[in-house]
Structures are given as C-alpha cells and as structure tokens.
C-alpha cells in the first residue's frame, strides 16, 4: 500500500481528466467540492476548487491507508475509523451501525461467464453489475448486423434498449436476493433474443422458479425485429 499512501500524502497533479470529472460531478448542483467541508479540505483547500496542474493532496486518505497497512482490516471495521465512518453516515441520515461494520463478511461467488460469438466473456456475478454487461451482450448477440455502418442507428437503439432490459432484470436481483441463482442463470445463459420474442412465457417460467418475483409485468423494450 506504500505507493498509494505516498501519492495521497505528497500529492499528485490535477489533470484534464480530473478537471472534467469534477465539472461533471457538480454540474447543475451546488458545488459540494467547495462548499462541503468534508470534500473541500481536499478539493478546495484555499477556498477555491483546485485547477489544472495544481497539486491535490489526500492526506486523510493516506492516514487511513497507513492505519490499515499497520493494523490490518480490523482497523477499518472497528475502532476510530469505524466510529468516524458511522458518525458521518448518521449526520447524513444514514442507518448503518457499528455492528453492521463489525459483522460484515465477504460473499465469495462464482464468476459469471457467457459465450459470445465464439469468445468466452467473464465478469462478476449478481448482485454486482458485471452481469448487466453480460446480459446486454447476450441480447445483442442475436443481431448479426449490429455495429455495421449501414445499421448504426438501429444498432445504437438496440444496444441502448438491451442495457435497459439488463438493468431492469438485475434490479429485480437486487430487490429479491432469493432469486439470484435463477435470474443469474437466465441472464448469463439464455438465448435472449428468442426469450424477448416470447416474453410472457419467459415471465411465467421465472415466476414459477422464484415464487413471484417483482417486476414481472410485460414491457416493450423495442428489441423485437
């Protein structure tokens, strides 16, 4: 962790990318990077937002990383760092407790894989969003002309709708963890274009597996040929 600690403590140059990201994060909103003391200590230490080629420091982050490197993961989940985290969350009307942090465990799940036009794609499985990308790829796989110059507009439309469909399905996974295994298998494996053609049948099958998951109303995602 020493390289990351050094960069955070001794600073790094504000790049054009960082300037763009700061502008995007505050567009149309109050500039929290300047007006919120928690952010301003790093992003506006002199009362104005850091600009291109300035040096930005993340000294508190360096302290946090250094503590974890010295005392291990427990230093994050208990003690001073945990107390500061929970206090900050409560000030923002959060509900996480010290017990939540202390009792946190890592869930190790099997990675998700699909076959896509002769390639094997691997990503994180539900409930993370890696399966969204895989589900999207399975939808567009059925359109042999996708991405070609002559079909650019319809390809863009289908990709956009495929992403909406995938996010909608994963939203169901987030809501009903009991359905994870069934829906993950559907998202990764099923020939999605044919499922979308027979949408009501697919919904009945999913409901039977999951005991009536929410979000099973029929939708028109614009993916039918």
C-alpha positions as CSV (number, residue, x, y, z in Angstrom):
1,X,0.0,0.0,0.0
2,X,3.0,2.3,0.3
3,X,2.8,3.7,-3.3
4,X,-0.8,4.7,-2.8
5,X,0.0,6.2,0.6
6,X,2.8,8.2,-0.8
7,X,0.7,9.6,-3.7
8,X,-2.1,10.5,-1.4
9,X,0.1,12.1,1.2
10,X,2.6,14.0,-1.0
11,X,0.1,14.9,-3.7
12,X,-0.5,14.5,-7.4
13,X,-1.1,16.8,-10.3
14,X,-4.6,17.8,-11.3
15,X,-5.1,16.5,-14.8
16,X,-7.5,17.5,-17.5
17,X,-9.5,14.3,-16.8
18,X,-9.8,15.2,-13.1
19,X,-11.0,18.7,-14.1
20,X,-13.6,17.2,-16.4
21,X,-14.8,14.7,-13.7
22,X,-15.1,17.5,-11.1
23,X,-17.2,19.6,-13.5
24,X,-19.4,16.6,-14.4
25,X,-20.0,15.8,-10.7
26,X,-21.1,19.3,-9.8
27,X,-23.0,20.2,-13.0
28,X,-26.4,21.5,-12.1
29,X,-25.8,21.1,-8.4
30,X,-24.4,23.0,-5.5
31,X,-20.6,22.7,-5.8
32,X,-20.1,20.3,-2.9
33,X,-16.4,20.0,-3.6
34,X,-16.1,23.7,-2.5
35,X,-19.0,24.2,-0.1
36,X,-19.0,20.9,1.8
37,X,-16.1,20.9,4.3
38,X,-15.6,17.2,4.1
39,X,-14.8,17.5,0.4
40,X,-13.3,21.0,0.4
41,X,-10.4,20.1,2.6
42,X,-9.0,18.1,-0.3
43,X,-10.6,19.7,-3.4
44,X,-10.7,23.4,-2.3
45,X,-8.1,23.8,0.5
46,X,-7.7,27.5,-0.2
47,X,-11.4,28.2,-0.7
48,X,-11.4,27.7,-4.4
49,X,-11.5,24.5,-6.4
50,X,-8.2,23.1,-7.5
51,X,-7.5,23.7,-11.2
52,X,-5.4,22.2,-14.0
53,X,-1.8,21.5,-13.0
54,X,-2.4,22.3,-9.3
55,X,-1.3,19.7,-6.8
56,X,-4.0,17.9,-4.9
57,X,-3.4,16.2,-1.6
58,X,-5.4,13.4,0.1
59,X,-3.7,13.3,3.5
60,X,-6.7,11.9,5.4
61,X,-6.9,9.0,2.9
62,X,-3.2,8.5,3.3
63,X,-3.7,8.2,7.1
64,X,-6.5,5.7,6.6
65,X,-4.5,3.5,4.3
66,X,-1.4,3.7,6.6
67,X,-3.5,2.6,9.6
68,X,-4.9,-0.3,7.7
69,X,-1.5,-1.3,6.5
70,X,-0.2,-1.3,10.0
71,X,-3.1,-2.9,11.9
72,X,-4.9,-4.9,9.3
73,X,-8.5,-4.9,8.1
74,X,-9.9,-4.8,11.6
75,X,-8.7,-1.2,11.8
76,X,-11.3,-0.3,9.2
77,X,-14.2,-2.3,10.6
78,X,-13.7,-1.4,14.3
79,X,-12.1,1.4,16.3
80,X,-11.6,5.1,15.3
81,X,-12.1,4.7,11.5
82,X,-15.3,2.8,12.0
83,X,-16.6,5.4,14.5
84,X,-15.8,8.2,12.2
85,X,-17.5,6.4,9.3
86,X,-20.7,5.7,11.2
87,X,-20.8,9.2,12.6
88,X,-20.5,10.7,9.1
89,X,-23.3,8.4,7.9
90,X,-25.6,9.3,10.7
91,X,-25.1,13.0,10.1
92,X,-26.3,12.3,6.5
93,X,-29.3,10.4,7.9
94,X,-27.7,7.0,7.2
95,X,-28.7,3.9,9.1
96,X,-25.6,1.8,9.1
97,X,-24.4,0.9,12.6
98,X,-21.1,-0.1,14.2
99,X,-22.4,-3.6,14.5
100,X,-23.1,-3.6,10.7
101,X,-19.4,-2.8,10.1
102,X,-18.1,-5.2,12.7
103,X,-20.2,-8.1,11.4
104,X,-19.5,-7.5,7.7
105,X,-18.4,-10.6,5.8
106,X,-17.3,-11.0,2.2
107,X,-19.5,-13.1,0.0
108,X,-17.4,-15.1,-2.5
109,X,-19.5,-16.0,-5.6
110,X,-18.7,-17.9,-8.7
111,X,-17.8,-15.6,-11.6
112,X,-20.4,-15.3,-14.4
113,X,-19.5,-16.4,-17.9
114,X,-21.2,-16.3,-21.3
115,X,-20.2,-17.5,-24.8
116,X,-20.4,-14.5,-27.2
117,X,-19.7,-15.2,-30.9
118,X,-17.0,-17.8,-30.2
119,X,-15.5,-15.9,-27.2
120,X,-15.9,-16.6,-23.5
121,X,-16.6,-13.5,-21.5
122,X,-16.1,-13.5,-17.8
123,X,-17.3,-11.0,-15.2
124,X,-18.6,-10.6,-11.7
125,X,-21.9,-12.3,-11.0
126,X,-25.1,-11.0,-9.4
127,X,-25.8,-8.8,-7.5
128,X,-22.9,-6.8,-8.9
129,X,-23.4,-5.1,-12.2
130,X,-20.9,-7.3,-14.1
131,X,-23.9,-9.5,-15.1
132,X,-25.5,-6.4,-16.6
133,X,-22.8,-6.2,-19.2
134,X,-23.0,-9.9,-19.9
135,X,-26.8,-9.8,-20.2
136,X,-26.5,-6.9,-22.6
137,X,-24.0,-8.8,-24.8
138,X,-26.3,-11.8,-24.9
139,X,-29.2,-9.6,-26.1
140,X,-27.2,-8.0,-29.0
141,X,-25.6,-11.3,-30.0
142,X,-28.7,-12.2,-31.8
143,X,-28.4,-9.3,-34.2
144,X,-25.8,-10.3,-36.8
145,X,-25.7,-6.8,-38.3
146,X,-25.2,-4.9,-35.1
147,X,-22.4,-2.3,-35.3
148,X,-22.2,-2.2,-39.1
149,X,-22.1,1.2,-40.8
150,X,-25.4,0.6,-42.6
151,X,-27.2,-0.3,-39.3
152,X,-25.6,2.2,-37.0
153,X,-28.8,3.9,-35.8
154,X,-30.7,0.7,-35.2
155,X,-27.7,-0.9,-33.6
156,X,-27.4,2.1,-31.2
157,X,-31.1,1.7,-30.4
158,X,-30.8,-2.0,-29.8
159,X,-27.8,-1.6,-27.6
160,X,-29.5,1.1,-25.5
161,X,-32.6,-1.0,-25.1
162,X,-30.6,-4.1,-24.3
163,X,-28.9,-2.2,-21.5
164,X,-32.2,-1.0,-20.1
165,X,-33.5,-4.6,-20.2
166,X,-30.4,-5.9,-18.4
167,X,-30.5,-3.2,-15.7
168,X,-34.2,-3.9,-15.2
169,X,-33.6,-7.6,-14.6
170,X,-30.6,-7.0,-12.3
171,X,-32.8,-4.5,-10.4
172,X,-35.0,-7.5,-9.6
173,X,-32.0,-9.4,-8.4
174,X,-31.0,-6.6,-6.1
175,X,-34.5,-6.5,-4.6
176,X,-35.0,-10.2,-4.2
177,X,-31.8,-12.0,-3.3
178,X,-33.7,-15.3,-3.1
179,X,-33.9,-15.1,-6.9
180,X,-30.2,-14.6,-7.5
181,X,-29.3,-18.1,-8.7
182,X,-32.3,-18.4,-11.0
183,X,-32.1,-15.0,-12.6
184,X,-28.3,-15.0,-12.9
185,X,-28.6,-18.2,-14.8
186,X,-31.2,-16.6,-17.1
187,X,-29.1,-13.5,-17.6
188,X,-25.9,-15.4,-18.4
189,X,-27.1,-18.4,-20.4
190,X,-30.5,-18.0,-22.1
191,X,-30.7,-17.1,-25.8
192,X,-32.1,-13.7,-25.0
193,X,-33.4,-12.6,-28.4
194,X,-35.8,-15.6,-28.5
195,X,-36.8,-15.0,-24.9
196,X,-37.7,-11.5,-25.7
197,X,-39.8,-12.7,-28.6
198,X,-41.8,-14.9,-26.2
199,X,-41.7,-12.5,-23.3
200,X,-44.9,-13.7,-21.4
201,X,-43.7,-17.3,-21.4
202,X,-40.3,-16.3,-20.0
203,X,-42.0,-14.3,-17.3
204,X,-44.2,-17.3,-16.3
205,X,-41.1,-19.5,-16.1
206,X,-39.3,-17.0,-14.0
207,X,-42.2,-16.6,-11.6
208,X,-42.5,-20.3,-11.2
209,X,-38.8,-20.5,-10.2
210,X,-38.7,-17.5,-7.9
211,X,-42.1,-17.7,-6.3
212,X,-43.4,-14.5,-7.8
213,X,-40.5,-12.0,-8.1
214,X,-41.5,-8.4,-8.6
215,X,-41.1,-6.5,-11.8
216,X,-42.6,-9.3,-14.0
217,X,-45.0,-7.0,-15.8
218,X,-44.8,-7.2,-19.6
219,X,-42.6,-4.4,-21.1
220,X,-41.8,-3.5,-24.6
221,X,-38.0,-2.9,-24.9
222,X,-38.0,-2.3,-28.6
223,X,-35.9,-5.3,-29.3
224,X,-38.2,-7.3,-31.5
225,X,-37.1,-7.5,-35.1
